[in-house]
Amino acid sequence: MESKVRRMHNRNLSASYISGTAARKYSPTYEVGKKYVYRPKKIDAVRRKYVEEMDKKRIKEVSVQMHPIYLSLLIVALAVVLYLGYNYLSIDAKVITDLKQIEKLEKDLDVLKNENDGLESSIKSFRPDLDYVYKVATEELGMVKADRSQIKTYTNSEKEYVRQYEDIP
């Protein structure tokens, strides 16, 4: 028996290992402060599939169990959003058509101003032909030239201007 003990003692010395002196080897799934359990990939895939199915079930249950008040509020909110969107688009379309009409009217105004300026300049440069005026007045309008007895002259003491509201003598 003594030989067995000696062998075990010799075996411990030959390995040169004293319990508690060697660093532990941790598996890659273990970190200090966190506890991880080794799971094979197959088990993870099965668990992931189970969790996805449970999530789908919960979503289905929530959608089925939606309270009528929440559903009605959702419908009212959707109707308000659609109404406001329609009004916005109609106002935007009206603004665009009004802007196009304003642009067209401004172009028309520019054309009319140019035409008016041309007519005004032609009026200012017009020097009437007196013979033509006499001919139209006598022949077409039936006017007659005034006699000397019908003509009265008026002299005003103030030479600068004539006031139309004064009596003529």
C-alpha beads as a LAMMPS data file, in Angstrom:
LAMMPS data file: protein, C-alpha beads

169 atoms
168 bonds

1 atom types
1 bond types

-500.0 500.0 xlo xhi
-500.0 500.0 ylo yhi
-500.0 500.0 zlo zhi

Masses

1 110.0

Atoms # bond

1 1 1 0.000 0.000 0.000
2 1 1 2.835 2.226 0.706
3 1 1 4.013 1.776 -2.824
4 1 1 0.619 2.956 -4.143
5 1 1 0.771 6.090 -2.081
6 1 1 4.287 6.727 -3.217
7 1 1 3.294 6.289 -6.831
8 1 1 0.407 8.710 -6.465
9 1 1 2.674 11.142 -4.693
10 1 1 5.284 10.736 -7.404
11 1 1 2.589 11.113 -10.041
12 1 1 1.475 14.439 -8.509
13 1 1 5.035 15.729 -8.384
14 1 1 5.850 14.618 -11.897
15 1 1 2.875 16.484 -13.354
16 1 1 3.990 19.600 -11.532
17 1 1 0.417 20.677 -11.095
18 1 1 -0.938 22.011 -7.881
19 1 1 -4.701 22.357 -7.632
20 1 1 -5.899 25.964 -8.100
21 1 1 -2.701 27.301 -9.706
22 1 1 -3.661 26.901 -13.378
23 1 1 -5.877 29.380 -15.239
24 1 1 -9.267 28.112 -16.195
25 1 1 -10.158 27.734 -19.830
26 1 1 -13.536 29.276 -20.562
27 1 1 -15.694 28.302 -23.454
28 1 1 -16.376 31.088 -26.009
29 1 1 -20.030 31.288 -24.939
30 1 1 -19.157 32.279 -21.367
31 1 1 -18.266 35.748 -20.151
32 1 1 -17.592 36.865 -16.623
33 1 1 -20.774 38.204 -15.031
34 1 1 -23.057 36.621 -17.606
35 1 1 -24.299 33.107 -17.721
36 1 1 -24.593 31.504 -21.096
37 1 1 -25.736 28.019 -21.706
38 1 1 -24.310 26.112 -24.601
39 1 1 -27.009 25.391 -27.136
40 1 1 -26.542 23.621 -30.380
41 1 1 -27.559 25.541 -33.503
42 1 1 -30.431 23.196 -34.151
43 1 1 -32.023 24.026 -30.808
44 1 1 -31.555 27.793 -31.477
45 1 1 -33.285 27.469 -34.847
46 1 1 -36.180 25.566 -33.297
47 1 1 -36.484 28.142 -30.512
48 1 1 -36.331 31.047 -33.018
49 1 1 -39.082 29.426 -35.071
50 1 1 -41.180 28.954 -31.932
51 1 1 -40.688 32.598 -30.916
52 1 1 -41.675 33.795 -34.401
53 1 1 -44.820 31.679 -34.304
54 1 1 -45.686 33.052 -30.873
55 1 1 -45.163 36.620 -32.121
56 1 1 -47.468 35.963 -35.058
57 1 1 -50.064 34.525 -32.680
58 1 1 -49.843 37.585 -30.412
59 1 1 -50.228 39.964 -33.360
60 1 1 -53.227 37.988 -34.558
61 1 1 -54.768 38.025 -31.085
62 1 1 -54.208 41.762 -30.689
63 1 1 -55.717 42.516 -34.083
64 1 1 -58.711 40.314 -33.362
65 1 1 -59.180 41.696 -29.871
66 1 1 -58.985 45.386 -30.887
67 1 1 -61.462 47.335 -28.850
68 1 1 -64.329 48.927 -30.862
69 1 1 -63.575 52.384 -29.439
70 1 1 -59.978 52.236 -30.662
71 1 1 -61.144 50.948 -34.012
72 1 1 -63.667 53.772 -34.364
73 1 1 -61.041 56.352 -33.353
74 1 1 -58.685 54.906 -35.939
75 1 1 -61.369 55.147 -38.624
76 1 1 -62.196 58.746 -37.636
77 1 1 -58.497 59.701 -37.687
78 1 1 -58.092 58.097 -41.107
79 1 1 -61.151 59.971 -42.419
80 1 1 -59.814 63.290 -41.074
81 1 1 -56.413 62.687 -42.677
82 1 1 -58.013 61.808 -46.018
83 1 1 -60.289 64.874 -45.855
84 1 1 -57.398 67.212 -45.058
85 1 1 -55.287 65.661 -47.808
86 1 1 -58.072 66.131 -50.345
87 1 1 -58.600 69.748 -49.283
88 1 1 -54.875 70.451 -49.497
89 1 1 -54.652 69.016 -52.990
90 1 1 -57.745 70.912 -54.196
91 1 1 -56.443 74.213 -52.775
92 1 1 -53.051 73.558 -54.343
93 1 1 -54.676 72.892 -57.732
94 1 1 -56.761 76.078 -57.428
95 1 1 -53.660 78.126 -56.603
96 1 1 -51.849 76.725 -59.626
97 1 1 -54.769 77.517 -61.972
98 1 1 -55.071 81.028 -60.493
99 1 1 -51.348 81.636 -61.019
100 1 1 -51.628 80.507 -64.634
101 1 1 -54.619 82.812 -65.160
102 1 1 -52.766 85.746 -63.559
103 1 1 -49.793 85.112 -65.829
104 1 1 -52.073 85.069 -68.900
105 1 1 -53.817 88.280 -67.827
106 1 1 -50.459 89.995 -67.228
107 1 1 -49.386 89.065 -70.763
108 1 1 -52.665 90.457 -72.129
109 1 1 -52.155 93.636 -70.093
110 1 1 -48.659 94.085 -71.517
111 1 1 -50.003 93.684 -75.063
112 1 1 -52.770 96.225 -74.423
113 1 1 -50.317 98.701 -72.833
114 1 1 -48.017 98.456 -75.839
115 1 1 -50.956 98.955 -78.209
116 1 1 -52.206 101.898 -76.139
117 1 1 -48.750 103.521 -76.134
118 1 1 -48.551 103.153 -79.926
119 1 1 -51.991 104.727 -80.415
120 1 1 -51.161 107.562 -78.013
121 1 1 -47.953 108.372 -79.836
122 1 1 -49.771 108.340 -83.183
123 1 1 -52.397 110.747 -81.758
124 1 1 -49.717 113.106 -80.460
125 1 1 -47.911 113.128 -83.789
126 1 1 -51.129 113.574 -85.775
127 1 1 -51.431 116.945 -87.521
128 1 1 -54.887 117.234 -89.017
129 1 1 -55.283 118.265 -92.616
130 1 1 -57.522 121.340 -92.368
131 1 1 -58.819 121.006 -95.931
132 1 1 -59.958 117.481 -95.190
133 1 1 -61.644 118.611 -91.961
134 1 1 -63.489 121.433 -93.836
135 1 1 -64.606 119.005 -96.539
136 1 1 -65.970 116.446 -94.018
137 1 1 -67.676 119.163 -91.956
138 1 1 -69.464 120.780 -94.890
139 1 1 -70.253 117.781 -97.061
140 1 1 -70.817 114.909 -94.660
141 1 1 -72.007 116.698 -91.520
142 1 1 -73.935 119.533 -93.208
143 1 1 -72.158 122.353 -91.385
144 1 1 -72.067 125.876 -92.766
145 1 1 -69.333 128.467 -92.420
146 1 1 -70.242 131.246 -89.975
147 1 1 -70.904 134.835 -91.201
148 1 1 -69.144 137.864 -89.761
149 1 1 -72.314 138.843 -87.947
150 1 1 -72.369 135.535 -86.084
151 1 1 -68.823 135.842 -84.762
152 1 1 -68.268 137.674 -81.491
153 1 1 -64.852 138.413 -80.101
154 1 1 -64.078 138.593 -76.466
155 1 1 -61.210 140.391 -74.820
156 1 1 -60.187 139.597 -71.299
157 1 1 -58.253 142.017 -69.187
158 1 1 -56.254 139.215 -67.666
159 1 1 -54.095 137.806 -70.423
160 1 1 -52.793 134.801 -68.560
161 1 1 -55.805 132.516 -68.541
162 1 1 -59.564 132.424 -68.962
163 1 1 -61.887 131.311 -66.199
164 1 1 -64.740 129.369 -67.670
165 1 1 -67.183 130.186 -64.905
166 1 1 -67.172 133.987 -65.602
167 1 1 -69.912 135.629 -67.648
168 1 1 -69.030 136.631 -71.161
169 1 1 -70.211 140.243 -71.985

Bonds

1 1 1 2
2 1 2 3
3 1 3 4
4 1 4 5
5 1 5 6
6 1 6 7
7 1 7 8
8 1 8 9
9 1 9 10
10 1 10 11
11 1 11 12
12 1 12 13
13 1 13 14
14 1 14 15
15 1 15 16
16 1 16 17
17 1 17 18
18 1 18 19
19 1 19 20
20 1 20 21
21 1 21 22
22 1 22 23
23 1 23 24
24 1 24 25
25 1 25 26
26 1 26 27
27 1 27 28
28 1 28 29
29 1 29 30
30 1 30 31
31 1 31 32
32 1 32 33
33 1 33 34
34 1 34 35
35 1 35 36
36 1 36 37
37 1 37 38
38 1 38 39
39 1 39 40
40 1 40 41
41 1 41 42
42 1 42 43
43 1 43 44
44 1 44 45
45 1 45 46
46 1 46 47
47 1 47 48
48 1 48 49
49 1 49 50
50 1 50 51
51 1 51 52
52 1 52 53
53 1 53 54
54 1 54 55
55 1 55 56
56 1 56 57
57 1 57 58
58 1 58 59
59 1 59 60
60 1 60 61
61 1 61 62
62 1 62 63
63 1 63 64
64 1 64 65
65 1 65 66
66 1 66 67
67 1 67 68
68 1 68 69
69 1 69 70
70 1 70 71
71 1 71 72
72 1 72 73
73 1 73 74
74 1 74 75
75 1 75 76
76 1 76 77
77 1 77 78
78 1 78 79
79 1 79 80
80 1 80 81
81 1 81 82
82 1 82 83
83 1 83 84
84 1 84 85
85 1 85 86
86 1 86 87
87 1 87 88
88 1 88 89
89 1 89 90
90 1 90 91
91 1 91 92
92 1 92 93
93 1 93 94
94 1 94 95
95 1 95 96
96 1 96 97
97 1 97 98
98 1 98 99
99 1 99 100
100 1 100 101
101 1 101 102
102 1 102 103
103 1 103 104
104 1 104 105
105 1 105 106
106 1 106 107
107 1 107 108
108 1 108 109
109 1 109 110
110 1 110 111
111 1 111 112
112 1 112 113
113 1 113 114
114 1 114 115
115 1 115 116
116 1 116 117
117 1 117 118
118 1 118 119
119 1 119 120
120 1 120 121
121 1 121 122
122 1 122 123
123 1 123 124
124 1 124 125
125 1 125 126
126 1 126 127
127 1 127 128
128 1 128 129
129 1 129 130
130 1 130 131
131 1 131 132
132 1 132 133
133 1 133 134
134 1 134 135
135 1 135 136
136 1 136 137
137 1 137 138
138 1 138 139
139 1 139 140
140 1 140 141
141 1 141 142
142 1 142 143
143 1 143 144
144 1 144 145
145 1 145 146
146 1 146 147
147 1 147 148
148 1 148 149
149 1 149 150
150 1 150 151
151 1 151 152
152 1 152 153
153 1 153 154
154 1 154 155
155 1 155 156
156 1 156 157
157 1 157 158
158 1 158 159
159 1 159 160
160 1 160 161
161 1 161 162
162 1 162 163
163 1 163 164
164 1 164 165
165 1 165 166
166 1 166 167
167 1 167 168
168 1 168 169
